[in-house]
């Protein structure tokens, strides 16, 4: 699953942009980029917490913010496959 698809799933879960991540800055960046921008992802981690057991299973991902986004989706019951 691409970063774009993960960002879209999170936005849909949060009701942001009506679930459509189609707003771009400089034609290449999302308004919200949970997989690469700590200022987008970390508030979710702190507000909702991240299940420690799930986090331990994902911590070896090469992109920890992407891992946190996937764990957050799992905690929301959203399939990310």
C-alpha angles and dihedrals in degrees: 000000000000127000087248091057093047091049090049092050092051092047090049091050091050095042091239117157089356087288093297116118098194101123111108135186114209087356091278112063132068122233084233118031108174093172096057110017118074092197088063100041106034097064088059091049092050096041098045099023121225120254104250095216092051091046092053089054092052102036093096091065110120089235111049093192090054088049090051090050091052092047090048090052090049090052090052090052093246117145110231098184 
